[in-house]
Amino acid sequence: MKLSELLSAYSIETEFSNDFEVHALAELDKATPNDISYID
């Protein structure tokens, strides 16, 4: 997905982008060591 498409999704489909952000943060959290967390 291109950045412009993602930005369009954020501006047009708020519910979709919120779900996308939650899933992306969850994936990032899984990929991040427990002792080094950038998401509180």
C-alpha positions in Angstrom: 0.0 0.0 0.0 1.3 3.4 -1.0 1.6 6.2 1.6 -0.9 8.3 -0.3 -3.4 5.4 -0.3 -3.0 5.0 3.5 -3.5 8.7 4.0 -6.7 8.5 1.8 -7.9 5.6 4.0 -7.3 7.7 7.1 -9.2 10.7 5.7 -12.1 8.7 4.1 -12.5 5.5 6.1 -11.9 6.4 9.7 -13.1 3.1 11.1 -10.9 1.2 8.7 -7.8 3.3 9.5 -8.4 2.9 13.2 -8.5 -0.9 12.8 -5.4 -0.7 10.6 -3.6 1.4 13.2 -4.5 -1.0 16.0 -3.4 -4.0 14.1 -0.1 -2.3 13.0 0.6 -1.3 16.6 -0.2 -4.8 17.8 2.2 -6.3 15.2 4.9 -3.7 16.2 4.4 -4.6 19.9 4.8 -8.3 19.1 8.0 -7.6 17.2 9.4 -5.4 20.0 11.3 -7.0 22.9 9.4 -6.7 26.2 12.2 -4.8 27.8 12.4 -2.2 25.0 8.9 -0.8 24.5 8.2 2.3 22.6 4.4 2.0 23.0 2.9 2.7 26.4 
